[in-house]
Structures are given as C-alpha cells and as structure tokens.
Amino acid sequence: MADADRVDDLQLGVDAVPVLIGPVSYLLLSKPAKGVQTSFSPLSLLGKILPIYKEVVSELKAGGASWIQFDEPTLVLDLDCHELQAFTEAYAELESCLSGVKVLVQTYFADVPTEAYKVLTSLKGVAGFGFDLVRGTKTLDLIMGGFPIGKYLFAGVVDGRNIWANDLAGSLVTLHALESIVGKDKLVVSTSCSLLHTPVDLVNETKLDKEIKSWLAFAAQKVNEVNALAKALAGQKDEAFFSANAAAQASRKSSRRVTNHSVQKAAAALGDSDHRRATTVSSRLDAQQKKLNLPVLPTTAISSFPQTPELRRVRHECKAKKISEEEYVKAIMEEISKVVELQEELDIDVLVHGEPERNDMVEYFGEQLSGFAFTINGWVQSDGSRCVKPPIIYGDVSRPKPMTVFWSTTAESMTARPMKGMLTGPVTILNWSFVRNDQARFETCYQIALAIKDEVEDLEKAGINVIQIDEAALREGLPLRKSEQSFYLDWAVYSLRITNCGVQDTTQIHTHMCYSHFSDIIPSIIDMDADVITSENTRSDGKILSVFCEGVQYVAGIGPGVYDIHSSRITSTAEIVDRITETLDVLEPERLWVNPDCGLKTREYTEVKPALKNMVATAMIVRTQLAFAKEAVCRKWD
C-alpha cells in the first residue's frame, strides 16, 4: 500500500512526504486487549514491530520517497527512563534501513521535556526534528540552548490547531533567531502540527463577516503563510502580503466588537472566591428528595432523543426561510410532546424534552451568545468519519437573552413528572470551539460560565427543579503534561461551580461526562460539587466503578450508564441487571441513578424504545429485589 500510494503521488507530480506513526508512540498509545494482564507492557512488542517498519520504509524508498516522517507525539509526555530508552533502541535498530532517505521525527501539541529533547536530538539515522513552537514555546529555549549540527529543524510556527491568522512579523523574528542557530539551509518553516484540525479553505466562507474573516486562516491560508515566511527568509518577502497581515492583526486588537468591558469586569470580579453552593451535597439531596419524591434507582435519559430526517428538514427549512417561525415552533413542540409522551409511557422518572430544536450541543448555545461567529463550511474531522463545525469565539462572551427557558417550560407543562433543563457546560463549549488566542483560555471559560449562570438562574425562576449542565469535554481539555494538569482542572471545575452556585438547595444540579477516562481526575469530579453525575460506563468495562472500589468517598448521586448508545444492539434486561448489581456492590442504592451512557441523538426510535423499556424494567426488578432484601433484614432484627 505504501509503495502504491507513493507511485500515485509521483504520477500527480507531487513529491509528497509519507507520514507514519512512529514505532514507540504507536506502542505507547496502544492499550492491551480485554482480558490481557494489566501488567503487560506494550513496549515489550517493540522488537516484533520494528521488522514491519523496516519493510514499510523499504517500500517507500522503492517508491521514490526522499523524506519519511515519523510522528512521535508521545515525546511531549512525562516519560520515564525506560520509555525514553525505547526511542534510542528503536531508531538505532532502524538506522540500517534509513540510508538513502531522510527521516523527520515530528512532535507536536506541547513542549518537549528537557530529557526527551536530549534523547530526540540524539536519535540515529534521523535527518531532522519537528517541533510545535505554538503550544511548545519552552521548546524554543531548548533549541536556542543547543541543536545538533547538520540536522534540519522543522519550525512549527504556524498554528495547525486553531483558525487565527499568523502574526507573520512575530514569526519572522522567531525564524531569524532560529536561523542563527541551525543555519539557513537547515531551517524549514512548518505548521505546528497536521492541518487535519482546521477547516479546508476560508474562500468557501461567503457569509462570514468581512472583518472577522480577515482575522482567520484555514488550512489553505496556513499553507500560504508557511510559503510567505519561507520566501521572506530567503530574501523574497512579499511586502503586500505582510502588510495586509499586519493590518488584520491591528484590526483585531483594536476592534470594539472583541471587547465588552462589563463582561470583563464581571469575570475579573470573580476573584479568588470559592463560588460553590453554601450547603453540603448530602443536605441538598435530602431537600431535593422531599421536593421530587423519586423512587430508589430513579430512571432518566441523558439528554437528546433521535434527530429524525423530518426534524433536520424542519430546521433547514426554517433557516432557509422556507417556513415561518410559527410553523417551526409548532413542529418542534409536536416533537417535544411525542418525546414526553413516550417517556411517560415507558414510566421514566425524570424526563428530558429531547432537544429537537438543537443542531449541536455547542453550536446551539454559541448562536445565542455574543462573541461567537459561525462558518457554513468550516467542517473538521472529529472521530472516525464524523465531522463537526466548531463555532469561533472571537470576543468577550455574554448572554443577551434566555436560550432554553421557553423550550424547557413548554416541556414541563406537558407532564407532572420532573423535567430536566438541559444546558451545555462552559468547559465543553470552550473545548469544542475555536477559541480566541488573545487571552488565557480560563478567562474565556469564566465568561462563558457567567453566561450559563444567567441561564441556570432563569430556569430555576421558571420552575425547573432539575438542571443538567453537560461537561462532556472536561477530560478532553486536560493538558498532556502532568505539571500543567492541576491548574487546568482547578479553573475547569471552578467554571462549572460558577454556573450553579446561586441556586436553592431544592434545585438539583446534574452534570454529564461522555466517553473518556475519569479515574485519574476523580478528586476534581468530586470537587465539581454537582448533586448527580452521570457518565459513560459500558464501553470502558465499568472502569469508573473500580475507582469507588478503591475507597473513594463520594456522597453525591451517580448514574453510570447501563447501556451503550453507540451500538444498535438492544441490551437485555438480564445484562442491565448484572451491571446494576455490580454497581450496588460499591455504591449505595440511595445514590444510584439508572440511565443510558449518553444522549440518543444518533439512534433510531426503533432502537431507543426497546432499549429504554428494558432499562426501566430492570430498574423495577432491582427495586423489588432491594425491597425484599430490606424486608428480610427487618424481619431478622424483629
């Protein structure tokens, strides 16, 4: 395959650089298959995979490759001596097959630690080293302190992870400094990482505000920036291009649309105050139970219900002005009514309205907040074949008016059961957007948190007693370096607490976290001080429960998902009974909720109905078992 792909490139007249995940990162980013002993080290397979790498390199050389890039992103992690030694051993073994081709070892997304830098720049058979100099600013100091003579430096000065135009003048200063270290013929201008993370071409954005558009650079524009910087280094500076870039940089800094002094003042006033609810979660849960009167093992859906083709058609036609606002509202209300009726029929305890009015859990809120801009073709790959169109946070964020109150109160009026108000949390809105780079991320997050706080308090005033604030992307934003993680977790948790610190004890705050690893951040999850936390549990084989087996004290409500919503398979009641029973081995029934792993947006109603039916039936079975067990204990003591 590698050889065939290379031939295709040459036929197109492109001298492309083949890119492979490096052998050590390939193993370090792998995990043992289910059932394999936890003590198993993936690096023990290094000797078995290196012959395969040699074969691939030989094929690429035969195909005419002059450069081969090995991505070794794990070099920015906190690696131990054994792991660093694996890099030395791997490239020493590969050295014999690398003659006749230049090899680039590329890192990205963070600084390379000092010891890793020494190992990296000493690797045998390697012609060049690539660094992210946007997110890895400290790496610049290491390079200035010493770089191997005769090696190429691929300087990633153009941001590959965000959509802001490069400060060409500033980058050129950096490049000239690097040139004095490595030499003109060994310095290569590059992006900080792959352009996979940015939309393709800004030219496609025909409806974007012209001023905001001038501040941006998508993948095609970033390639132009790289070329302009390289030509400037070679003494062929495009003065007009640099001048236009400088004007755009100045426009962004001085634009009144970026700065809202009242928002900045409110965020600054947060100061060092704790901003958490005044009472303990135990006392709040007691007050909430008196108000809500829920059974043991209360059942609920997480958030969304299926987004049918009809729903998407209605939203599209409303946006295109093909139907009136009144017709749109009527169609959405009919869908909400159907969702409420279905949940009542299934006997779910705490209902959701299904979110039929929402296109995306972040975009929907961004469209109603100030400081956000939106593209029409700014798609980026999310996972697998799934793509998303992240909003752009270009300025200070505030909430001009209520965003969800109408839909939540409409749904609440259709039932006597508790109805959850559904919000996306500030950290998730931040992490799933293209974020402004002219202020610290935590400052932007605090602004979003204050906007969501306004919405939470309006929902409470409107009579919504259960409010879920989803933080699906909390774990995603965790920095790669351990030394930076505590600061991130502090402000991320603080942001969630800001959103609900002013509500009454009887208002129950839920939060939901999606598919991710949470075991290493459990103290921070507890510090979020939510009344109920729901999370994925089935795909990770119940790993979140193992944390509680280790004696972690957690007194809030918790809903580990009982079935995987990303599978079309209908989980049986017997399987769900087993999962709940396992959970009850480590958690008290009074704290346990029964719910799916995540929202049901991507599923069909033909799958959702039987799955939820089995979930509710299982909860009732286990409630009966618990009641019998309690009665037996009472008879014994009598």
C-alpha positions as CSV (number, residue, x, y, z in Angstrom):
1,M,0.0,0.0,0.0
2,A,2.8,2.5,0.9
3,D,4.5,1.9,-2.4
4,A,1.3,2.2,-4.4
5,D,0.4,5.4,-2.7
6,R,3.8,6.8,-3.4
7,V,3.5,6.0,-7.1
8,D,0.2,7.8,-7.2
9,D,1.8,10.9,-5.7
10,L,4.6,10.9,-8.2
11,Q,2.1,10.5,-11.1
12,L,0.4,13.6,-9.9
13,G,3.7,15.4,-9.9
14,V,3.8,15.8,-6.1
15,D,6.9,14.9,-4.1
16,A,4.9,14.1,-1.0
17,V,6.3,13.1,2.3
18,P,4.9,9.8,3.6
19,V,3.8,10.1,7.3
20,L,3.8,7.2,9.7
21,I,3.1,7.0,13.4
22,G,6.5,6.3,15.0
23,P,7.1,2.8,16.4
24,V,7.4,3.9,20.0
25,S,4.4,6.2,20.0
26,Y,2.4,3.5,18.3
27,L,3.0,1.2,21.2
28,L,2.7,3.8,24.0
29,L,-0.6,5.0,22.6
30,S,-1.9,1.4,22.5
31,K,-3.6,-0.5,25.2
32,P,-3.8,-4.2,26.0
33,A,-6.8,-6.1,24.6
34,K,-9.6,-7.0,27.0
35,G,-8.5,-9.9,29.3
36,V,-4.8,-9.2,28.9
37,Q,-3.0,-8.7,32.3
38,T,-2.8,-5.1,33.4
39,S,1.0,-5.6,34.0
40,F,1.5,-6.2,30.3
41,S,3.8,-3.5,28.7
42,P,3.1,-2.7,25.0
43,L,6.7,-1.7,24.7
44,S,7.6,-5.4,25.0
45,L,6.4,-5.7,21.4
46,L,8.9,-3.2,20.1
47,G,11.2,-5.9,18.7
48,K,8.3,-7.5,16.9
49,I,7.0,-4.4,15.1
50,L,10.4,-3.0,14.0
51,P,10.9,-5.5,11.2
52,I,7.5,-4.4,9.9
53,Y,8.6,-0.8,10.0
54,K,11.7,-1.8,8.0
55,E,9.6,-3.4,5.3
56,V,7.4,-0.2,5.0
57,V,10.5,2.0,4.8
58,S,11.9,-0.2,2.1
59,E,8.7,0.0,0.1
60,L,8.6,3.8,0.4
61,K,12.2,4.1,-0.7
62,A,11.5,1.9,-3.7
63,G,8.5,4.1,-4.4
64,G,10.8,7.2,-4.7
65,A,10.4,8.8,-1.2
66,S,13.1,11.2,-0.4
67,W,11.8,12.1,3.1
68,I,9.8,9.9,5.5
69,Q,8.1,11.5,8.5
70,F,7.7,9.6,11.8
71,D,5.2,11.2,14.2
72,E,6.4,10.6,17.8
73,P,3.9,12.8,19.7
74,T,4.4,10.9,23.0
75,L,7.8,12.6,23.3
76,V,5.9,15.6,24.8
77,L,4.6,13.4,27.7
78,D,6.2,12.8,31.0
79,L,8.1,9.6,30.1
80,D,10.3,7.5,32.4
81,C,13.8,6.4,31.6
82,H,12.6,3.0,30.3
83,E,10.2,4.7,27.8
84,L,12.8,7.2,26.6
85,Q,15.4,4.4,26.2
86,A,12.9,2.7,23.8
87,F,13.2,5.6,21.3
88,T,17.0,5.2,21.3
89,E,16.8,1.5,20.8
90,A,14.1,1.7,18.1
91,Y,15.9,4.2,15.9
92,A,19.3,2.5,16.4
93,E,17.6,-0.6,15.0
94,L,16.0,1.2,12.1
95,E,19.2,3.1,11.2
96,S,20.5,0.5,8.8
97,C,17.3,0.7,6.6
98,L,17.2,4.5,6.6
99,S,20.2,5.1,4.4
100,G,19.2,6.8,1.1
101,V,16.2,8.5,2.6
102,K,15.9,11.5,5.0
103,V,13.9,10.9,8.1
104,L,12.0,13.5,10.1
105,V,10.8,12.8,13.6
106,Q,7.9,15.1,14.4
107,T,6.5,16.1,17.8
108,Y,3.5,18.4,18.5
109,F,0.8,19.7,20.9
110,A,3.2,20.7,23.7
111,D,6.7,21.4,24.9
112,V,9.3,18.6,24.7
113,P,10.7,18.0,28.2
114,T,14.5,18.6,28.6
115,E,15.4,14.9,28.9
116,A,13.2,13.9,25.9
117,Y,14.7,16.7,23.9
118,K,18.2,15.3,24.5
119,V,17.1,11.8,23.5
120,L,15.2,13.0,20.5
121,T,18.1,15.1,19.1
122,S,20.5,12.2,19.6
123,L,18.5,9.6,17.6
124,K,20.5,7.7,15.0
125,G,19.6,7.8,11.3
126,V,17.4,10.9,11.7
127,A,17.9,13.9,9.5
128,G,15.5,16.4,11.0
129,F,13.4,17.2,14.0
130,G,10.0,18.9,14.0
131,F,8.6,20.9,16.9
132,D,5.3,22.7,17.8
133,L,6.5,26.2,18.6
134,V,3.0,27.5,19.1
135,R,2.0,25.3,22.0
136,G,5.6,24.4,22.8
137,T,7.1,27.8,23.5
138,K,9.5,26.4,26.1
139,T,11.0,24.1,23.4
140,L,12.3,27.3,21.7
141,D,14.6,27.8,24.7
142,L,16.0,24.3,24.4
143,I,16.7,24.8,20.7
144,M,18.4,28.1,21.4
145,G,20.5,26.3,24.0
146,G,21.8,23.8,21.6
147,F,20.8,22.0,18.4
148,P,22.7,19.1,16.7
149,I,25.0,20.4,13.9
150,G,24.0,19.4,10.4
151,K,20.4,18.4,11.3
152,Y,17.2,20.0,9.9
153,L,14.9,21.9,12.1
154,F,11.2,21.9,11.1
155,A,10.0,25.0,13.0
156,G,6.2,24.8,13.6
157,V,5.5,28.5,13.9
158,V,2.1,28.4,12.1
159,D,-0.7,27.1,14.3
160,G,-2.2,23.9,13.0
161,R,-4.9,23.6,15.7
162,N,-6.6,27.0,15.5
163,I,-8.0,29.2,12.9
164,W,-6.4,32.6,13.6
165,A,-4.1,34.2,11.1
166,N,-0.5,34.0,11.9
167,D,1.4,37.1,13.2
168,L,3.8,37.0,10.3
169,A,6.1,39.7,11.7
170,G,6.4,38.0,15.0
171,S,7.0,34.6,13.4
172,L,9.7,36.0,11.2
173,V,11.6,37.3,14.2
174,T,11.5,33.8,15.7
175,L,12.6,32.2,12.5
176,H,15.6,34.6,12.1
177,A,16.6,33.7,15.7
178,L,16.4,30.0,14.8
179,E,18.3,30.6,11.6
180,S,21.3,31.9,13.5
181,I,21.3,28.6,15.5
182,V,20.8,26.0,12.8
183,G,21.8,27.8,9.6
184,K,19.7,29.0,6.6
185,D,19.9,25.7,4.7
186,K,18.8,23.6,7.6
187,L,15.7,25.6,8.7
188,V,12.3,24.5,7.4
189,V,9.2,26.6,8.0
190,S,6.3,24.4,9.0
191,T,2.9,24.3,10.7
192,S,2.8,23.3,14.4
193,C,1.0,20.0,13.6
194,S,-1.1,18.4,10.9
195,L,-3.8,20.7,9.3
196,L,-6.4,18.0,10.0
197,H,-7.7,20.1,12.8
198,T,-8.6,23.2,10.7
199,P,-11.3,23.7,8.0
200,V,-10.0,23.5,4.4
201,D,-10.4,26.9,2.9
202,L,-11.6,30.3,4.1
203,V,-12.6,31.1,0.5
204,N,-15.7,28.9,1.0
205,E,-17.0,31.2,3.7
206,T,-19.1,33.6,1.7
207,K,-21.4,34.7,4.5
208,L,-18.8,35.3,7.3
209,D,-18.5,38.9,8.5
210,K,-15.6,40.5,6.5
211,E,-13.8,42.0,9.4
212,I,-13.8,38.7,11.4
213,K,-12.9,36.8,8.2
214,S,-9.8,39.0,7.8
215,W,-8.6,37.7,11.2
216,L,-8.8,34.0,10.2
217,A,-6.7,31.4,8.3
218,F,-7.9,28.0,7.4
219,A,-5.7,25.2,6.0
220,A,-5.2,26.7,2.6
221,Q,-4.4,30.1,4.1
222,K,-1.9,28.5,6.6
223,V,-0.1,26.9,3.7
224,N,0.2,30.4,2.1
225,E,1.5,31.7,5.5
226,V,4.2,29.0,5.6
227,N,5.2,29.8,2.0
228,A,5.3,33.6,2.7
229,L,7.5,33.1,5.7
230,A,9.9,30.8,3.8
231,K,10.2,33.2,1.0
232,A,10.8,36.1,3.4
233,L,13.6,34.1,5.0
234,A,15.1,33.6,1.5
235,G,15.1,37.3,0.9
236,Q,11.9,37.4,-1.2
237,K,9.5,39.0,1.2
238,D,6.0,39.7,-0.2
239,E,5.6,43.2,1.3
240,A,1.9,43.4,0.3
241,F,1.1,40.1,1.9
242,F,2.9,41.0,5.1
243,S,1.3,44.5,5.1
244,A,-2.2,43.0,4.8
245,N,-1.5,40.6,7.6
246,A,-0.2,43.4,9.9
247,A,-3.4,45.4,9.2
248,A,-5.6,42.4,10.1
249,Q,-3.6,41.9,13.3
250,A,-4.1,45.6,14.2
251,S,-7.8,45.4,13.3
252,R,-8.4,42.5,15.7
253,K,-6.5,44.1,18.6
254,S,-8.5,47.4,18.3
255,S,-11.9,46.1,17.3
256,R,-14.7,47.2,19.6
257,R,-16.6,44.0,18.8
258,V,-13.9,42.0,20.6
259,T,-14.1,43.8,23.9
260,N,-17.0,44.1,26.3
261,H,-15.9,46.0,29.4
262,S,-18.9,44.9,31.5
263,V,-18.2,41.2,30.7
264,Q,-14.5,41.6,31.6
265,K,-15.4,43.4,34.8
266,A,-17.8,40.7,35.9
267,A,-15.2,37.9,35.1
268,A,-12.5,39.8,37.0
269,A,-14.8,40.3,40.0
270,L,-14.9,36.5,40.4
271,G,-11.5,36.8,42.1
272,D,-10.5,34.1,44.4
273,S,-13.9,33.5,45.9
274,D,-14.9,29.8,46.1
275,H,-18.3,30.2,44.3
276,R,-19.7,26.9,45.4
277,R,-23.1,26.2,46.9
278,A,-23.4,27.1,50.6
279,T,-24.6,23.7,51.8
280,T,-23.2,20.2,51.5
281,V,-24.4,17.8,48.8
282,S,-25.9,15.4,51.4
283,S,-28.2,18.1,52.8
284,R,-29.1,19.3,49.4
285,L,-30.0,15.7,48.2
286,D,-32.3,15.4,51.3
287,A,-34.1,18.7,50.4
288,Q,-34.4,17.6,46.7
289,Q,-35.8,14.2,47.6
290,K,-38.5,15.8,49.6
291,K,-39.4,18.0,46.7
292,L,-39.1,15.5,43.9
293,N,-40.2,12.3,45.7
294,L,-38.2,10.0,43.5
295,P,-38.1,6.2,43.9
296,V,-34.9,4.3,44.7
297,L,-32.8,3.9,41.5
298,P,-34.6,6.8,39.6
299,T,-34.5,6.4,35.8
300,T,-33.7,9.2,33.3
301,A,-32.5,9.7,29.8
302,I,-29.3,11.7,29.5
303,S,-30.4,14.5,27.1
304,S,-31.3,14.2,23.4
305,F,-33.7,11.9,21.6
306,P,-33.4,10.8,17.9
307,Q,-32.8,13.6,15.4
308,T,-35.0,12.3,12.6
309,P,-34.7,13.3,9.0
310,E,-38.0,15.2,9.4
311,L,-36.5,17.3,12.3
312,R,-33.5,18.1,10.3
313,R,-35.7,19.1,7.3
314,V,-37.8,21.4,9.5
315,R,-34.7,23.1,10.9
316,H,-33.2,23.5,7.5
317,E,-36.4,25.0,6.0
318,C,-36.7,27.4,8.9
319,K,-33.1,28.6,8.4
320,A,-33.7,29.0,4.7
321,K,-36.9,31.0,5.4
322,K,-39.0,28.3,3.6
323,I,-41.3,28.0,6.5
324,S,-42.4,30.6,9.1
325,E,-41.1,30.8,12.7
326,E,-44.6,29.9,13.8
327,E,-44.6,26.7,11.7
328,Y,-41.1,25.8,13.0
329,V,-42.2,26.3,16.7
330,K,-45.3,24.2,16.1
331,A,-43.3,21.3,14.6
332,I,-40.8,21.4,17.5
333,M,-43.5,21.5,20.1
334,E,-45.1,18.5,18.5
335,E,-41.8,16.6,18.6
336,I,-41.4,17.5,22.3
337,S,-44.9,16.3,23.1
338,K,-44.1,13.0,21.4
339,V,-40.9,12.6,23.4
340,V,-42.6,13.4,26.7
341,E,-45.5,11.0,25.9
342,L,-43.0,8.2,25.1
343,Q,-41.1,8.7,28.4
344,E,-44.3,8.7,30.4
345,E,-45.5,5.6,28.6
346,L,-42.1,3.9,29.5
347,D,-42.5,5.1,33.1
348,I,-39.2,7.1,33.2
349,D,-39.0,9.1,36.4
350,V,-37.1,12.3,35.4
351,L,-37.8,13.4,31.8
352,V,-36.0,15.3,29.2
353,H,-37.5,17.3,26.3
354,G,-35.4,15.6,23.7
355,E,-33.7,18.7,22.3
356,P,-35.4,18.6,18.9
357,E,-34.6,22.4,18.5
358,R,-30.8,21.9,18.7
359,N,-28.5,21.4,15.8
360,D,-25.4,20.7,18.0
361,M,-24.9,20.9,21.8
362,V,-22.3,23.7,21.4
363,E,-23.3,25.5,18.2
364,Y,-26.9,25.9,19.5
365,F,-25.7,27.9,22.5
366,G,-23.0,29.7,20.6
367,E,-25.6,31.0,18.2
368,Q,-27.3,32.7,21.1
369,L,-24.3,34.1,22.9
370,S,-22.3,37.2,22.0
371,G,-18.7,36.9,20.9
372,F,-19.3,33.9,18.7
373,A,-19.1,33.6,14.9
374,F,-20.1,30.7,12.6
375,T,-19.0,29.2,9.4
376,I,-21.1,27.5,6.7
377,N,-18.3,25.1,5.5
378,G,-15.9,25.0,8.4
379,W,-16.0,21.3,8.9
380,V,-13.3,19.4,10.7
381,Q,-12.9,15.7,11.4
382,S,-14.0,14.7,14.9
383,D,-13.6,11.0,15.2
384,G,-13.8,8.3,12.5
385,S,-15.9,9.7,9.7
386,R,-17.8,12.1,11.9
387,C,-17.2,15.8,11.3
388,V,-18.2,18.8,13.3
389,K,-18.4,22.6,12.6
390,P,-17.0,24.3,15.7
391,P,-18.1,27.8,16.5
392,I,-15.4,30.6,16.6
393,I,-15.1,32.5,19.9
394,Y,-13.6,35.9,18.7
395,G,-14.6,38.2,21.6
396,D,-16.0,38.6,25.1
397,V,-18.9,36.3,25.8
398,S,-22.2,37.2,27.3
399,R,-25.9,36.1,27.1
400,P,-28.2,38.7,25.6
401,K,-31.4,36.8,26.4
402,P,-32.6,33.4,27.7
403,M,-31.7,30.5,25.5
404,T,-33.6,27.4,26.7
405,V,-36.3,28.6,29.1
406,F,-39.1,28.6,26.5
407,W,-38.5,25.0,25.4
408,S,-37.9,23.7,28.9
409,T,-41.0,25.3,30.4
410,T,-43.0,24.1,27.4
411,A,-42.0,20.6,28.0
412,E,-42.6,20.9,31.7
413,S,-46.2,22.0,31.1
414,M,-46.8,18.7,29.3
415,T,-46.1,16.4,32.3
416,A,-46.5,16.2,36.1
417,R,-43.1,14.5,36.3
418,P,-39.8,16.4,36.9
419,M,-38.4,17.8,33.6
420,K,-34.7,18.4,33.3
421,G,-33.5,21.7,31.9
422,M,-30.6,20.9,29.6
423,L,-27.5,23.1,29.2
424,T,-24.0,22.6,27.8
425,G,-21.3,23.5,30.3
426,P,-18.7,26.2,29.9
427,V,-15.7,23.9,29.6
428,T,-17.4,21.9,26.9
429,I,-18.4,25.0,24.9
430,L,-14.8,26.2,25.2
431,N,-13.1,22.9,24.3
432,W,-15.4,22.2,21.3
433,S,-14.9,25.7,19.8
434,F,-12.1,27.5,18.0
435,V,-11.1,29.7,20.9
436,R,-9.6,33.2,20.8
437,N,-5.9,33.2,21.4
438,D,-5.5,36.8,22.6
439,Q,-6.4,35.9,26.2
440,A,-6.0,33.0,28.5
441,R,-8.4,30.1,27.9
442,F,-9.6,30.2,31.6
443,E,-10.6,33.8,31.2
444,T,-12.8,33.0,28.3
445,C,-14.2,30.0,30.2
446,Y,-15.2,32.2,33.1
447,Q,-17.1,34.5,30.8
448,I,-19.0,31.5,29.3
449,A,-19.7,30.3,32.9
450,L,-21.3,33.6,33.8
451,A,-23.5,33.4,30.8
452,I,-24.6,29.9,31.6
453,K,-25.1,31.0,35.2
454,D,-27.7,33.5,34.0
455,E,-29.5,30.7,32.1
456,V,-29.4,28.4,35.2
457,E,-31.0,31.0,37.4
458,D,-33.7,31.9,34.8
459,L,-34.6,28.2,34.5
460,E,-34.9,28.0,38.3
461,K,-37.1,31.1,38.4
462,A,-39.3,29.4,35.7
463,G,-39.9,26.4,37.9
464,I,-37.4,23.9,36.5
465,N,-36.2,22.0,39.6
466,V,-33.7,19.6,37.8
467,I,-31.0,21.2,35.6
468,Q,-28.3,19.2,33.8
469,I,-25.1,21.0,32.8
470,D,-23.2,18.7,30.5
471,E,-19.4,18.7,30.7
472,A,-18.8,16.1,28.0
473,A,-15.4,17.6,27.1
474,L,-14.0,18.2,30.6
475,R,-11.4,15.4,30.2
476,E,-10.6,16.3,26.6
477,G,-9.1,19.6,27.6
478,L,-6.6,18.1,30.1
479,P,-3.1,19.2,29.2
480,L,-0.6,16.5,28.2
481,R,2.0,17.4,30.8
482,K,1.2,16.5,34.4
483,S,2.7,19.7,35.7
484,E,0.0,21.7,33.8
485,Q,-3.0,19.5,34.7
486,S,-3.8,20.7,38.2
487,F,-4.1,24.3,37.0
488,Y,-6.5,23.3,34.2
489,L,-8.6,21.2,36.5
490,D,-8.8,24.0,39.0
491,W,-10.3,26.5,36.6
492,A,-12.4,24.0,34.7
493,V,-14.1,22.8,37.9
494,Y,-14.4,26.3,39.2
495,S,-16.2,27.3,35.9
496,L,-18.8,24.6,36.5
497,R,-19.3,25.7,40.1
498,I,-19.8,29.3,38.9
499,T,-22.8,28.3,36.8
500,N,-24.9,27.0,39.7
501,C,-23.5,28.5,42.9
502,G,-26.6,30.7,43.4
503,V,-29.4,28.1,43.1
504,Q,-31.5,26.9,46.0
505,D,-30.9,23.6,47.8
506,T,-34.1,22.2,46.3
507,T,-32.8,22.7,42.7
508,Q,-30.9,19.5,41.7
509,I,-27.9,20.1,39.5
510,H,-26.8,17.2,37.3
511,T,-23.7,17.0,35.1
512,H,-22.8,14.5,32.4
513,M,-19.4,13.4,31.1
514,C,-19.1,11.4,27.9
515,Y,-16.8,8.6,26.8
516,S,-13.4,9.2,28.4
517,H,-11.1,8.1,31.2
518,F,-12.0,9.6,34.5
519,S,-10.1,7.5,37.1
520,D,-7.2,9.9,37.3
521,I,-9.4,13.0,37.8
522,I,-11.9,11.7,40.4
523,P,-10.9,14.3,43.0
524,S,-11.7,17.0,40.6
525,I,-15.0,15.4,39.6
526,I,-16.0,15.3,43.3
527,D,-14.9,19.0,43.6
528,M,-17.4,19.9,40.9
529,D,-20.0,19.6,43.7
530,A,-22.8,18.5,41.4
531,D,-25.8,16.8,43.0
532,V,-25.8,14.0,40.4
533,I,-23.1,12.9,37.9
534,T,-23.9,10.7,35.0
535,S,-21.2,9.2,32.8
536,E,-20.3,6.5,30.3
537,N,-19.7,3.1,31.9
538,T,-20.2,0.3,29.4
539,R,-17.5,0.9,26.8
540,S,-14.9,1.2,29.5
541,D,-16.0,-2.0,31.1
542,G,-17.1,-0.3,34.3
543,K,-13.7,1.2,35.0
544,I,-15.3,4.2,36.7
545,L,-16.7,1.8,39.3
546,S,-13.2,0.5,40.1
547,V,-12.4,3.9,41.5
548,F,-15.1,3.6,44.1
549,C,-13.9,0.1,44.9
550,E,-10.6,1.7,46.0
551,G,-12.3,3.6,48.8
552,V,-13.0,7.0,47.2
553,Q,-15.6,8.8,49.3
554,Y,-18.4,10.1,47.1
555,V,-21.7,11.1,48.6
556,A,-23.4,12.6,45.6
557,G,-25.8,10.9,43.2
558,I,-24.2,9.0,40.3
559,G,-25.5,7.4,37.2
560,P,-23.0,5.1,35.5
561,G,-24.5,4.3,32.1
562,V,-26.2,0.9,31.9
563,Y,-26.1,0.5,28.1
564,D,-24.0,1.7,25.2
565,I,-25.9,4.2,23.0
566,H,-23.3,4.0,20.2
567,S,-24.4,0.4,19.5
568,S,-27.6,-0.5,17.7
569,R,-27.7,-3.7,19.8
570,I,-30.6,-3.8,22.3
571,T,-29.1,-4.6,25.7
572,S,-31.2,-7.2,27.5
573,T,-32.7,-6.8,31.0
574,A,-30.5,-9.6,32.3
575,E,-27.4,-7.7,31.2
576,I,-28.6,-4.5,32.8
577,V,-29.5,-6.3,36.0
578,D,-25.9,-7.6,36.1
579,R,-24.5,-4.1,35.6
580,I,-26.7,-2.5,38.3
581,T,-25.9,-5.4,40.7
582,E,-22.2,-4.9,40.1
583,T,-22.6,-1.2,40.8
584,L,-24.5,-1.8,44.0
585,D,-21.6,-3.8,45.3
586,V,-19.7,-0.5,45.6
587,L,-22.4,2.2,45.7
588,E,-25.4,2.7,48.0
589,P,-28.8,2.3,46.2
590,E,-29.9,5.7,47.5
591,R,-27.2,7.4,45.4
592,L,-27.6,5.4,42.2
593,W,-29.4,6.5,39.1
594,V,-30.2,4.4,36.1
595,N,-29.6,5.9,32.7
596,P,-28.0,5.2,29.2
597,D,-24.4,6.1,28.6
598,C,-25.1,9.3,26.7
599,G,-27.7,11.1,24.6
600,L,-29.8,9.3,22.0
601,K,-29.5,11.8,19.1
602,T,-27.7,9.4,16.7
603,R,-30.1,6.5,17.3
604,E,-33.4,5.4,15.7
605,Y,-36.7,5.3,17.6
606,T,-36.9,1.6,16.7
607,E,-33.7,1.1,18.8
608,V,-34.5,3.7,21.5
609,K,-37.9,2.4,22.6
610,P,-36.9,-1.2,23.4
611,A,-33.6,-0.1,24.9
612,L,-35.3,2.3,27.3
613,K,-38.1,-0.2,28.0
614,N,-35.5,-2.7,29.1
615,M,-33.7,-0.1,31.2
616,V,-36.9,0.9,33.1
617,A,-37.9,-2.8,33.5
618,T,-34.5,-3.6,35.0
619,A,-34.7,-0.7,37.5
620,M,-38.1,-2.0,38.7
621,I,-36.7,-5.6,39.0
622,V,-33.8,-4.4,41.1
623,R,-36.0,-2.1,43.2
624,T,-38.1,-5.2,44.0
625,Q,-35.0,-7.2,45.0
626,L,-33.8,-4.4,47.2
627,A,-37.2,-4.1,48.9
628,F,-37.3,-7.9,49.6
629,A,-33.8,-7.8,50.9
630,K,-34.6,-4.8,53.2
631,E,-37.8,-6.6,54.4
632,A,-35.8,-9.8,55.2
633,V,-33.3,-7.8,57.2
634,C,-36.1,-6.1,59.2
635,R,-37.7,-9.5,59.9
636,K,-34.4,-10.8,61.1
637,W,-33.9,-8.0,63.6
638,D,-37.6,-8.2,64.7
